[in-house]
Amino acid sequence: MTNRIDVYTKNIEPNDRIDDYVNKKVAKLEKFLNTIDDTRIDLSHSKSARNTVDRYVAQITIRGKGILLRSEERAEDIFAAIDKAVDKMQRQIKRYKGKHHRGRGDGTPASAVMDDFEEPIIDEDVNPMIARRKQFNLVPMDELEAIEQMNLLGHENFFIFYNVDTNGINVLYKRRDDTYGLIEPKVA
């Protein structure tokens, strides 16, 4: 399957050196996961970053059939940011494949496998536990009311609400540049 790679830049002059580097690095991801349809790479430079280590940002988004993976990394050099984002994406792909592609694959029946089964050692870092469950009533509101409610409740990161305009559940979140983002989920 051909992997389409799109590179977008913001506050960086695109050049052949960056394009070649990105294509070389990102093309390697397909050997880890061959169901990738398209890959989007967003590269940006922020002159006003507090720390010089966070000036360059590389964000990789991979889409495929039933797959949406994203990684973002920051560094003081655009090539270092790309390397870190690709490494993070490789780890996410391995984690995804571990969760979705487990199986015996050799035709061994489950009863034969269960005979040799040992109790696995659970690493809490790998398998996080849900520490708390919370239920709440969703009050229908528009986006401006959701922003107001988010600020009134003191929710600094995100706010879930039922959007009257779209008749769906949305997630409002605060971005690093003090603007807001809105996630409108759709069933795939």
ZIKAUR-V464126 format. One record per residue. N is the residue number from 1. OMEGA is omega in degrees with one decimal (999 if undefined). BURIAL is b if it has 24 or more other C-alpha atoms within 12 Angstrom, else e. Layout:
BEGIN
n,omega,burial
N,OMEGA,BURIAL
N,OMEGA,BURIAL
END
This chain:
BEGIN
n,omega,burial
1,-178.9,e
2,-179.8,e
3,177.5,e
4,-178.6,e
5,177.8,b
6,180.0,e
7,177.7,b
8,-179.1,b
9,176.9,b
10,-177.8,e
11,174.8,e
12,175.6,e
13,178.9,e
14,176.2,e
15,-176.1,e
16,-178.6,e
17,178.6,e
18,179.6,b
19,179.5,b
20,-179.2,e
21,179.9,e
22,-178.4,b
23,179.2,b
24,-177.3,e
25,-174.6,b
26,178.6,b
27,179.3,b
28,-178.9,e
29,-177.5,b
30,177.6,b
31,176.3,e
32,-178.5,e
33,-173.5,b
34,179.7,e
35,179.5,e
36,177.2,b
37,178.1,b
38,-178.6,b
39,178.0,b
40,178.6,b
41,176.8,b
42,178.8,b
43,-179.6,b
44,178.3,b
45,179.1,b
46,180.0,b
47,-174.4,e
48,178.5,e
49,-178.4,e
50,-176.3,e
51,-179.3,e
52,179.2,e
53,-177.0,e
54,-173.6,b
55,-178.7,b
56,-177.5,b
57,174.5,b
58,-179.8,b
59,-179.4,b
60,176.5,b
61,-179.4,b
62,176.9,b
63,175.8,b
64,-179.9,e
65,179.6,e
66,-177.1,e
67,170.2,e
68,-179.7,e
69,-177.0,b
70,173.7,b
71,178.8,b
72,178.4,b
73,-179.9,b
74,178.2,b
75,179.9,b
76,178.9,b
77,-175.9,b
78,-179.3,b
79,176.3,b
80,177.9,b
81,178.4,b
82,179.8,b
83,-178.9,b
84,-180.0,b
85,178.4,b
86,177.6,b
87,179.0,b
88,179.0,b
89,177.1,b
90,177.9,b
91,178.9,e
92,178.3,b
93,178.7,b
94,178.2,e
95,178.9,e
96,-179.2,e
97,178.6,e
98,-178.5,e
99,-171.3,e
100,-175.2,e
101,177.4,e
102,176.9,e
103,-177.8,e
104,174.2,e
105,-177.7,e
106,178.1,e
107,179.2,e
108,179.3,e
109,-177.5,e
110,-179.1,e
111,178.8,e
112,179.2,e
113,-177.3,e
114,178.3,e
115,-178.3,e
116,-174.0,e
117,173.5,e
118,178.9,e
119,-177.8,e
120,174.1,e
121,-176.0,e
122,176.7,e
123,-175.0,e
124,177.9,e
125,-178.5,e
126,-178.2,e
127,-177.7,e
128,179.2,e
129,173.9,e
130,-175.0,e
131,-176.0,e
132,173.5,e
133,-176.5,e
134,175.7,e
135,177.9,e
136,-179.9,e
137,177.9,e
138,177.8,e
139,179.2,e
140,179.3,e
141,176.3,e
142,-173.5,b
143,-179.6,b
144,176.2,e
145,179.5,e
146,177.3,b
147,179.7,b
148,178.6,e
149,179.2,e
150,179.5,b
151,179.9,e
152,-178.7,e
153,-179.5,e
154,175.7,e
155,-174.3,e
156,-173.3,e
157,-176.0,e
158,178.6,e
159,179.7,b
160,-179.1,b
161,175.1,b
162,-175.7,b
163,179.8,b
164,-175.7,e
165,-176.7,e
166,-177.2,e
167,179.3,e
168,177.7,e
169,-179.9,b
170,174.9,b
171,177.6,b
172,-179.7,b
173,-179.4,b
174,-179.7,e
175,-178.1,e
176,-177.3,e
177,178.0,e
178,169.6,e
179,-178.3,e
180,173.7,e
181,-179.4,e
182,176.6,b
183,178.7,e
184,-175.6,e
185,175.0,e
186,177.7,e
187,-177.3,e
188,999,e
END
